Amino acid sequence: MKSQVSLPVRQLGRTDMRITRVGFGSWAVGGDWAVGWGSQDDRDSIAAIRRAVALGVNWIDTAAIYGLGHSEEVVAAALATIPRSQRPYIFTKCGLIPDQADRAASPKMVGDPASLRREVDDSLRRLNVERIDLYQMHWPAKDGTPLELYWQTLLDLKKAGKVGAVGLSNHNADQLTRAEALGHVDTLQPPFSAIKRDVAAAELPWCEQHETGVIVYSPMQAGLLSGSFSVDRAASLPANDWRSRNAEFTGDALRRNLVVADAMRDIAEQHRTTVAAVAVAWTLAWSGVTGAIVGARKPAQVDGWIAAATLYLTESDMAFIGAAIERSGAGSGPHQPK
């Protein structure tokens, strides 16, 4: 994998992939659906992805459910003009099945092996690739399929060469242990930010002990820690933006969260960088975290967080932010690394 700019990389677990500390997140580029971020212009999405790759980002995270397959199609369109030798790694996810008759309906969490095998073929077609670099189960199944059965299916897809590595997203330490008994869990993709910190208690230590790579999502807590959020902006979110229905974006919770963002603004000024970069770098300062997934809907948003790829927060920075977290009562989980 080559890129126009060289950024620091870390080995992703035991895999042969060395990934940049930040990756491009393609949730929002899927457009309008049950858990979408509102309407999105594909031209902006493609420009944002190409901007991230031009700046050295060497992996893209997407999922079959984002925009009911549209996110994967947009990723393929963005990479179509880039020589294959210079394209970033592509990570995608399975296990969420939409209601094709109702885009606003919540997807079903399905682990049926036949469904997963269909899904990987559909993703390969939409992404226009012969192999997916990392394939992850998006959520624990709720259709009665045991974890052992859907995890074995992913291991079989890896053995067949359809995917290069396999991982779990939104699974806890007990579930990781059950999966590891069948075959190595290459990666975990959990939510992690200075507001949502719960995985730091058990899952991050588990992954470090088992050499499982960790790529965290929502490091800016869906924009709350971007430095550009406010009470007024939260109140003006459109109805088709899932954040308008989320408790973290209203009332006392919102005000507590913005206290943490303000503390990050002080650190950003010291480092002469953006609040967004500090929020992402905060997650990367935790032992066990390999990389952070950061979304963008336009190229300018990539420019706002790309500095996180080379930003290393000090112990005093982490202590300052940790004190603000504790003082505000925002979120849950450990306040700072031990």
Secondary structure as UniProt FT lines:
FT   STRAND          9..11
FT   TURN            13..14
FT   STRAND          18..20
FT   STRAND          22..25
FT   HELIX           28..30
FT   TURN            34..35
FT   HELIX           42..54
FT   TURN            55..56
FT   STRAND          59..61
FT   TURN            64..69
FT   HELIX           70..79
FT   TURN            80..81
FT   HELIX           84..86
FT   STRAND          89..94
FT   STRAND          96..97
FT   TURN            100..101
FT   TURN            103..104
FT   STRAND          108..109
FT   HELIX           113..127
FT   STRAND          134..137
FT   HELIX           147..159
FT   TURN            160..161
FT   STRAND          166..169
FT   HELIX           173..180
FT   TURN            181..182
FT   STRAND          187..189
FT   HELIX           198..200
FT   TURN            201..202
FT   HELIX           203..209
FT   TURN            210..211
FT   STRAND          213..217
FT   TURN            219..225
FT   HELIX           231..235
FT   TURN            239..240
FT   HELIX           242..245
FT   HELIX           247..249
FT   HELIX           251..271
FT   HELIX           275..284
FT   TURN            287..288
FT   STRAND          291..295
FT   HELIX           299..305
FT   HELIX           306..310
FT   HELIX           315..328
//
